[in-house]
Amino acid sequence: MKQWLQFHHYAIQVTLRRLLQAPSSFLTNVAVIALALVLPLMGASILISVQPVAQHVSADPSITIFMKPDASLAISESLTKSIQDSKDPLIVDVRLVDKTQAADALRSNEAWRQALEALPNNPLPHAITVTLAADDAVSRTAELFAAEWRQKEGVQFVQLDSLWVKRLEALLRLVRIGLTLVTLIIALVVLAAVFNTVRMQALSQRDEIAVARLVGATESFVRRPFLYQGGLTCGLGATIAVGLTALALNPLNTAISDLSKTYDTLFALHLPSGLALFVYLIAAIALGCFSARWSVTRHTRF
């Protein structure tokens, strides 16, 4: 165990000595990696912040059928019963809203009571609310139902409700896929950056590595400083990326706060959880180590 610790201590010393010999190259690589890693982290922050908004909004798609003002309650009840008797598995619930009950509910609100009292007749129509089962084809299903029910007797207007929630969820899925692709591209960029840096370092240390092998150094001993170099570069880059993302969210949240106040709501972007950031950091270090190992294995075979 003591010998193992000594080997790693020596590898760290060698890594730091090499980095101090070319600090500008090291800092440039860290800056490039940090800027690259900001993109997926910023995208993840936006997705995590927006996701609860979609989850708290009811995603149950529904259709509201508004009857003509002169349509009788009997016609409305007949249409309601017809929809219920269809026993369609995609129809979850059917509810008739009597226009008298709707008017009474509005009269309980002081803002509407005076307006309704000024009218000679009840202007509200009977309405039927149909709740559909949520599935991937709900948009197409709702449109087919709406087209069918528009032809029924006494129907004036059919409104599709809650489909915008499905569209929002579809948009979020699209953004998640896009973010995944961007993350993979960024990972390749980081891989290439570390690979090339370690390659140049290995070529510059060609003679030193050859002498070390002559005196009995193992491949692990030769590779270890390069692994620390790759891990340290990506680890610092990921840490700086977290800081840059946090700084970038401040002006964004200020602008978003001003906008959300006009809608009487509060919304803000925030970084992922501490555990997610820790996993993000470990993944960046692992990527750096993998790239360094790949590069040093390919370019120290002499």
C-alpha positions as CSV (number, residue, x, y, z in Angstrom):
1,M,0.0,0.0,0.0
2,K,2.8,2.4,0.9
3,Q,4.6,1.7,-2.4
4,W,1.3,2.2,-4.3
5,L,0.9,5.6,-2.6
6,Q,4.5,6.5,-3.4
7,F,4.0,5.7,-7.1
8,H,0.9,8.0,-7.2
9,H,2.7,10.7,-5.3
10,Y,5.6,10.6,-7.7
11,A,3.1,10.7,-10.7
12,I,1.4,13.8,-9.3
13,Q,4.7,15.5,-8.8
14,V,5.8,14.7,-12.4
15,T,2.4,15.9,-13.7
16,L,2.7,19.2,-11.9
17,R,6.3,19.7,-13.0
18,R,5.3,19.1,-16.6
19,L,2.3,21.5,-16.4
20,L,4.4,24.2,-14.8
21,Q,6.9,23.9,-17.6
22,A,4.2,24.9,-20.1
23,P,1.6,26.8,-18.1
24,S,0.1,28.7,-21.1
25,S,-0.6,25.5,-23.0
26,F,-2.3,24.0,-19.9
27,L,-4.4,27.1,-19.1
28,T,-5.4,27.4,-22.8
29,N,-6.6,23.8,-22.8
30,V,-8.5,24.3,-19.5
31,A,-10.2,27.4,-20.9
32,V,-11.2,25.6,-24.1
33,I,-12.6,22.7,-22.2
34,A,-14.4,24.9,-19.7
35,L,-16.1,26.9,-22.5
36,A,-17.1,23.7,-24.2
37,L,-18.6,22.1,-21.0
38,V,-20.7,25.2,-20.3
39,L,-23.0,24.4,-23.2
40,P,-24.4,21.1,-21.9
41,L,-24.5,22.4,-18.4
42,M,-26.5,25.4,-19.4
43,G,-28.9,23.3,-21.4
44,A,-29.3,20.9,-18.4
45,S,-30.1,23.9,-16.2
46,I,-32.8,25.2,-18.5
47,L,-34.3,21.7,-18.8
48,I,-34.3,21.0,-15.1
49,S,-35.9,24.4,-14.4
50,V,-38.6,24.1,-17.1
51,Q,-39.5,20.5,-16.4
52,P,-41.5,21.2,-13.2
53,V,-43.7,23.7,-15.1
54,A,-44.8,21.0,-17.5
55,Q,-45.3,18.5,-14.6
56,H,-47.5,20.8,-12.6
57,V,-49.8,21.6,-15.4
58,S,-52.5,19.0,-16.0
59,A,-51.6,16.9,-19.0
60,D,-55.0,15.3,-19.4
61,P,-56.2,16.2,-22.9
62,S,-59.8,17.1,-23.1
63,I,-62.4,18.4,-25.6
64,T,-65.1,20.9,-24.7
65,I,-68.3,20.9,-26.8
66,F,-70.2,24.2,-26.7
67,M,-73.9,23.8,-27.7
68,K,-75.8,26.5,-29.5
69,P,-77.5,29.1,-27.3
70,D,-80.9,27.9,-28.3
71,A,-80.1,24.2,-27.9
72,S,-82.2,22.5,-25.3
73,L,-81.0,20.6,-22.3
74,A,-82.5,17.5,-23.7
75,I,-80.4,17.7,-26.8
76,S,-77.3,18.2,-24.7
77,E,-78.1,15.3,-22.5
78,S,-78.8,13.1,-25.6
79,L,-75.3,14.0,-27.0
80,T,-73.7,13.3,-23.7
81,K,-75.4,9.9,-23.4
82,S,-74.4,9.1,-27.0
83,I,-70.7,9.8,-26.2
84,Q,-70.9,7.8,-23.0
85,D,-72.6,4.9,-24.8
86,S,-69.9,4.7,-27.4
87,K,-67.7,3.0,-24.8
88,D,-64.6,4.2,-26.6
89,P,-61.5,3.2,-24.6
90,L,-59.9,6.5,-25.4
91,I,-62.7,8.4,-23.6
92,V,-62.0,8.6,-19.9
93,D,-64.8,10.9,-18.7
94,V,-67.8,12.8,-20.0
95,R,-69.4,15.6,-18.1
96,L,-72.3,17.9,-19.0
97,V,-72.2,21.4,-17.6
98,D,-75.7,22.9,-17.5
99,K,-75.8,26.5,-18.5
100,T,-78.0,27.4,-15.5
101,Q,-75.5,25.9,-13.1
102,A,-72.6,27.6,-14.9
103,A,-74.4,31.0,-14.6
104,D,-75.0,30.4,-10.9
105,A,-71.3,29.7,-10.4
106,L,-70.4,32.9,-12.2
107,R,-72.9,34.9,-10.1
108,S,-71.1,33.8,-7.0
109,N,-68.2,35.8,-8.3
110,E,-68.8,39.5,-7.6
111,A,-66.9,40.5,-10.7
112,W,-69.3,38.6,-12.9
113,R,-72.6,38.9,-10.9
114,Q,-73.3,42.5,-11.9
115,A,-72.5,41.8,-15.6
116,L,-74.9,38.8,-15.7
117,E,-77.7,40.8,-13.9
118,A,-77.5,43.5,-16.6
119,L,-78.2,40.9,-19.3
120,P,-81.9,40.0,-20.0
121,N,-81.1,36.3,-20.6
122,N,-78.5,33.7,-19.7
123,P,-75.9,34.0,-22.5
124,L,-74.1,30.8,-21.6
125,P,-74.6,27.6,-23.6
126,H,-74.7,24.1,-22.4
127,A,-71.2,22.5,-22.5
128,I,-69.9,19.0,-22.6
129,T,-66.4,18.2,-21.4
130,V,-64.8,15.0,-22.6
131,T,-61.6,13.8,-21.1
132,L,-59.4,11.6,-23.2
133,A,-56.7,9.1,-22.4
134,A,-53.2,10.4,-22.8
135,D,-51.2,8.6,-25.4
136,D,-48.7,9.4,-28.1
137,A,-51.5,9.9,-30.7
138,V,-53.7,12.0,-28.6
139,S,-53.5,15.0,-30.9
140,R,-54.8,13.0,-33.9
141,T,-57.4,11.3,-31.8
142,A,-58.8,14.6,-30.4
143,E,-59.0,16.0,-33.9
144,L,-61.0,13.0,-35.2
145,F,-63.4,13.3,-32.3
146,A,-63.8,17.0,-32.7
147,A,-64.5,16.6,-36.4
148,E,-67.2,14.0,-35.7
149,W,-68.9,15.9,-32.9
150,R,-69.0,19.2,-34.8
151,Q,-71.6,17.5,-37.1
152,K,-73.9,16.6,-34.2
153,E,-77.3,18.4,-33.7
154,G,-77.1,21.6,-31.6
155,V,-73.3,21.8,-31.6
156,Q,-71.9,25.3,-32.3
157,F,-68.2,25.0,-31.4
158,V,-65.7,22.3,-30.4
159,Q,-62.6,23.3,-28.5
160,L,-59.5,21.2,-28.0
161,D,-58.1,21.7,-24.5
162,S,-54.8,20.8,-23.0
163,L,-53.2,19.7,-26.3
164,W,-50.6,22.5,-25.8
165,V,-49.3,20.6,-22.8
166,K,-48.6,17.6,-25.1
167,R,-46.9,19.9,-27.5
168,L,-44.8,21.3,-24.6
169,E,-43.9,17.8,-23.5
170,A,-43.0,16.9,-27.1
171,L,-40.9,20.1,-27.3
172,L,-39.1,19.1,-24.1
173,R,-38.4,15.6,-25.5
174,L,-37.0,17.3,-28.6
175,V,-34.8,19.6,-26.5
176,R,-33.5,16.6,-24.4
177,I,-32.6,14.7,-27.5
178,G,-30.8,17.8,-28.9
179,L,-29.0,18.3,-25.6
180,T,-27.9,14.7,-25.7
181,L,-26.5,15.1,-29.2
182,V,-24.7,18.4,-28.1
183,T,-23.3,16.7,-25.1
184,L,-21.9,13.9,-27.2
185,I,-20.3,16.4,-29.6
186,I,-18.8,18.3,-26.7
187,A,-17.5,15.0,-25.3
188,L,-15.8,14.3,-28.7
189,V,-14.3,17.9,-28.6
190,V,-12.9,17.4,-25.1
191,L,-11.6,13.9,-26.1
192,A,-9.8,15.3,-29.1
193,A,-8.4,18.3,-27.1
194,V,-7.0,16.1,-24.3
195,F,-5.8,13.4,-26.8
196,N,-3.8,15.9,-28.8
197,T,-2.4,17.6,-25.7
198,V,-1.2,14.3,-24.2
199,R,0.2,13.2,-27.6
200,M,2.3,16.3,-27.8
201,Q,3.4,15.8,-24.2
202,A,4.3,12.2,-24.8
203,L,6.3,13.1,-27.9
204,S,8.2,15.8,-26.1
205,Q,9.0,13.3,-23.3
206,R,10.0,10.6,-25.7
207,D,13.6,10.3,-24.5
208,E,12.6,10.4,-20.8
209,I,10.1,7.6,-21.4
210,A,12.6,5.5,-23.3
211,V,15.2,5.8,-20.5
212,A,12.5,4.9,-17.8
213,R,11.7,1.8,-19.7
214,L,15.3,0.8,-19.9
215,V,15.7,0.9,-16.2
216,G,12.6,-1.3,-15.7
217,A,9.6,1.2,-15.5
218,T,6.3,-0.5,-16.2
219,E,3.7,0.7,-18.6
220,S,1.5,1.8,-15.7
221,F,4.3,3.8,-14.3
222,V,4.9,5.5,-17.6
223,R,1.2,6.2,-18.3
224,R,0.2,7.4,-14.8
225,P,1.4,11.0,-15.0
226,F,-0.4,11.4,-18.3
227,L,-3.6,10.1,-16.8
228,Y,-3.3,12.7,-14.0
229,Q,-2.7,15.4,-16.6
230,G,-5.9,14.5,-18.5
231,G,-8.0,14.1,-15.4
232,L,-6.7,17.4,-13.9
233,T,-7.3,19.3,-17.1
234,C,-10.9,18.1,-17.5
235,G,-11.6,18.4,-13.8
236,L,-10.5,22.0,-13.6
237,G,-12.4,22.7,-16.9
238,A,-15.6,21.2,-15.5
239,T,-15.2,23.2,-12.2
240,I,-14.7,26.5,-14.1
241,A,-17.7,25.6,-16.3
242,V,-19.9,25.3,-13.3
243,G,-18.8,28.7,-12.1
244,L,-19.3,30.3,-15.5
245,T,-22.8,28.8,-15.8
246,A,-23.7,30.1,-12.3
247,L,-22.5,33.5,-13.3
248,A,-24.4,33.4,-16.7
249,L,-27.7,32.4,-14.9
250,N,-27.7,35.6,-12.8
251,P,-28.4,38.1,-15.6
252,L,-30.8,35.6,-17.2
253,N,-32.7,35.2,-14.0
254,T,-32.9,39.0,-13.6
255,A,-34.5,39.3,-17.1
256,I,-36.8,36.3,-16.5
257,S,-37.9,37.7,-13.1
258,D,-39.0,41.0,-14.7
259,L,-40.9,39.0,-17.4
260,S,-42.6,36.6,-15.0
261,K,-43.8,39.4,-12.7
262,T,-45.9,40.7,-15.6
263,Y,-47.7,37.3,-15.5
264,D,-48.0,37.3,-11.7
265,T,-45.7,34.3,-11.3
266,L,-42.2,33.5,-10.3
267,F,-39.8,31.5,-12.4
268,A,-36.0,31.2,-12.3
269,L,-33.3,29.1,-13.8
270,H,-31.1,27.1,-11.5
271,L,-28.2,24.7,-11.6
272,P,-28.7,20.9,-11.3
273,S,-28.5,19.4,-7.8
274,G,-25.2,19.0,-6.0
275,L,-25.2,15.3,-6.7
276,A,-25.8,15.9,-10.4
277,L,-22.9,18.4,-10.5
278,F,-20.7,15.9,-8.7
279,V,-21.5,13.2,-11.2
280,Y,-20.9,15.8,-14.0
281,L,-17.4,16.5,-12.5
282,I,-16.5,12.8,-12.1
283,A,-17.7,12.2,-15.7
284,A,-15.4,15.0,-17.0
285,I,-12.4,13.6,-15.0
286,A,-13.1,10.1,-16.3
287,L,-13.4,11.4,-19.9
288,G,-10.0,13.2,-19.5
289,C,-8.4,10.1,-18.1
290,F,-9.8,7.9,-20.8
291,S,-8.6,10.2,-23.5
292,A,-5.1,10.5,-22.0
293,R,-4.8,6.7,-21.6
294,W,-5.8,6.2,-25.2
295,S,-3.4,8.8,-26.5
296,V,-0.4,7.7,-24.4
297,T,-1.0,4.1,-25.3
298,R,-0.9,5.0,-29.0
299,H,2.0,7.4,-29.0
300,T,4.5,5.8,-26.5
301,R,5.1,2.6,-28.5
302,F,8.7,3.2,-29.4
